[in-house]
Amino acid sequence: MTSRIALVTGGTGGIGSAIVKRLASLGHKVATNYRDETKAKAWQAQMKAHGVNAAIVPGDVSSPEAAEKLVHGVEQQLGPIDILINNAGITRDTTFHKMSALQWQEVINTNLNSCFNVTRPVIDGMRNRKWGRIIQISSINGQKGQYGQANYAASKAGMHGFTISLAQENAKFGITVNTVSPGYVATEMVMAVPEDVRNKIAAQIPVGRLGEPDEIAYAVSFFTNEEARWITGANLAINGGQYMGW
Ligand code: CAA
């Protein structure tokens, strides 16, 4: 398999770490961004203990300027980016009638505007080199909505609108653009949901449990494969059967 250069935003999180590990295990060179240097260095050491060399570059993806610097930083350390995983995301859950403008903006900026901020400085290089893989990590809640997540669901639904437009514009340049929509995966983000609420949600999953981060990373790596070259504009739901759209 050709070794590629990959940027996974939010790579230090639960799903992000699993994606970093899996792409590295396939022989790719992988980088992620960070906002907190001490935490990122500890994460990098942990990865190393698992035999994974991951580059870390500072950059808040919610800022266009910081994201551009991040991309240049990755290019300097590893080279031009072939695979971009827009994975960084946050929640600010609350019912809409209680939601502040800040709770709305933080989620839209980090989850959705980040897709513009990071992809914009990457896309020209992919088009020039006639190869690229761009994958948005959306959510089941972008597909079905969720009580308490008007901000998050809007951002995650928006990510797939971004995917299907970019997929059309870049197909002839050897670039595929796809979305992966995870359901409830056992990560810090999901564990932050109050236990009683979480248990009720888990009871709605036909497979009978929360997902594992590596079950998401597996699907992400599938889209990055050379042989996945005819798959573009797709939205792959991975949610234990909790939501079956078509
Ligand atoms: N459907 C209908 N009613 C619901 C409901 C639902 N799904 N969830 C809560 N309610 C009702 C409660 O029964 C309660 O009703 P009563 O007042 O009549 O008793 C009322 O809503 C509570 O409303 P409040 O506005 O007082 O809500 P709250 O401040 O207690 O908290 C909440 C509401 C923040 C939304 C909380 O329920 C919550 O955290 N829900 C989980 C949201 C969620 O799924 N987040 C996912 C995070 S992980 C993630 O996002 C990853 C991913 O991609 C999947």
Residues whose N, C-alpha, C, O or C-beta is under 5 A from the ligand:
A	BS01	CAA	T91 D93 T94 T95 S138 S139 I140 Q146 Y147 G148 P182 G183 Y184 M189 V190 V193 P194 V197
